Amino acid sequence: MSSATQESSQLSAMYSWLLLVNALGSVVLLILVGANIYSLIQHTKRREAGSRLTTRMVSLFVYWLGAGRYCVLFFHAVFTSGIDSWFNVEIDRAMEDAAGT
C-alpha cells in the first residue's frame, strides 16, 4: 500500500486499464442479474413449482439488503451526533493554551 501511494505514476499508468476491467465486470454482472430476473419472471408466469417461493426469497433478500444499509447509516448518524455532543471541546481555547498565548 505504501509503495502504491509513493509511486503514483505506476498507478496512473494503469488507471485506464483498471477502469476498463471494472466497467466490463460491472456490465457482465448486470447482464447475469438481468438474465436471472428474467428467468425468475418467466418461471413465475408459467407457475412452475417453487417459483413463488423463490420470488419471495429474492424480494426479501433485496429488501433486507437495502434496509440493512439504511440502518447502518441511521445508527452512524445517531452515534456521530451523540459522540460530538459528548466531546464538545472548545478547540480555539485549547489551541491558545497549547501555544502559550
C-alpha positions as CSV (number, residue, x, y, z in Angstrom):
1,M,0.0,0.0,0.0
2,S,2.8,2.4,0.8
3,S,4.6,1.7,-2.4
4,A,1.3,2.4,-4.3
5,T,1.0,5.8,-2.7
6,Q,4.7,6.7,-3.1
7,E,4.9,5.6,-6.7
8,S,1.6,7.0,-8.1
9,S,3.0,7.1,-11.6
10,Q,2.6,3.4,-12.0
11,L,-1.0,3.6,-10.7
12,S,-1.9,6.4,-13.0
13,A,-0.5,4.5,-16.0
14,M,-2.8,1.5,-15.1
15,Y,-5.8,3.7,-14.3
16,S,-7.4,3.3,-17.7
17,W,-7.0,-0.5,-17.7
18,L,-8.4,-0.7,-14.1
19,L,-11.3,1.4,-15.1
20,L,-12.0,-0.7,-18.2
21,V,-11.8,-4.0,-16.3
22,N,-14.1,-2.7,-13.6
23,A,-16.6,-1.4,-16.2
24,L,-16.6,-4.7,-18.0
25,G,-17.0,-6.6,-14.8
26,S,-20.0,-4.4,-13.9
27,V,-21.6,-4.9,-17.3
28,V,-21.2,-8.7,-17.0
29,L,-22.6,-8.7,-13.5
30,L,-25.6,-6.6,-14.6
31,I,-26.3,-8.9,-17.6
32,L,-26.2,-12.0,-15.3
33,V,-28.5,-10.4,-12.7
34,G,-30.9,-9.3,-15.5
35,A,-30.9,-12.8,-17.0
36,N,-31.7,-14.4,-13.7
37,I,-34.5,-11.9,-13.0
38,Y,-35.9,-12.5,-16.5
39,S,-35.8,-16.3,-15.9
40,L,-37.5,-15.9,-12.5
41,I,-40.3,-13.8,-14.1
42,Q,-40.8,-16.5,-16.8
43,H,-40.9,-19.2,-14.2
44,T,-43.5,-17.2,-12.2
45,K,-45.6,-16.6,-15.2
46,R,-45.7,-20.3,-16.0
47,R,-46.5,-21.1,-12.4
48,E,-43.7,-23.6,-12.0
49,A,-43.1,-25.3,-8.7
50,G,-41.1,-23.2,-6.3
51,S,-41.3,-20.0,-8.4
52,R,-43.4,-18.1,-5.9
53,L,-41.1,-19.1,-3.0
54,T,-38.1,-18.1,-5.0
55,T,-39.6,-14.7,-5.8
56,R,-40.4,-14.1,-2.1
57,M,-36.9,-15.1,-1.1
58,V,-35.3,-12.8,-3.6
59,S,-37.6,-9.9,-2.7
60,L,-36.9,-10.4,1.0
61,F,-33.2,-10.5,0.3
62,V,-33.3,-7.3,-1.7
63,Y,-35.4,-5.6,1.0
64,W,-33.1,-6.6,3.8
65,L,-30.0,-5.7,1.8
66,G,-31.4,-2.2,1.3
67,A,-32.8,-1.9,4.8
68,G,-29.5,-3.0,6.3
69,R,-27.7,-0.2,4.6
70,Y,-30.2,2.4,5.8
71,C,-30.0,1.1,9.3
72,V,-26.2,1.4,9.3
73,L,-26.5,4.9,8.0
74,F,-29.1,5.8,10.6
75,F,-27.1,4.4,13.6
76,H,-24.0,6.1,12.3
77,A,-25.7,9.4,12.1
78,V,-27.2,8.9,15.6
79,F,-23.9,7.9,17.2
80,T,-21.9,10.5,15.4
81,S,-24.1,13.4,16.6
82,G,-24.2,11.8,20.0
83,I,-20.4,11.5,20.3
84,D,-19.9,15.0,19.0
85,S,-22.1,16.4,21.8
86,W,-20.2,14.3,24.4
87,F,-16.8,15.8,23.4
88,N,-17.9,19.4,22.9
89,V,-14.4,20.9,23.4
90,E,-13.5,24.5,22.6
91,I,-10.8,24.0,20.0
92,D,-9.8,27.6,19.9
93,R,-9.2,27.8,23.6
94,A,-7.2,24.6,23.6
95,M,-5.0,25.8,20.7
96,E,-4.3,29.1,22.6
97,D,-3.5,27.2,25.7
98,A,-1.1,24.9,23.8
99,A,0.6,27.9,22.1
100,G,1.0,29.6,25.4
101,T,-0.6,32.9,24.4
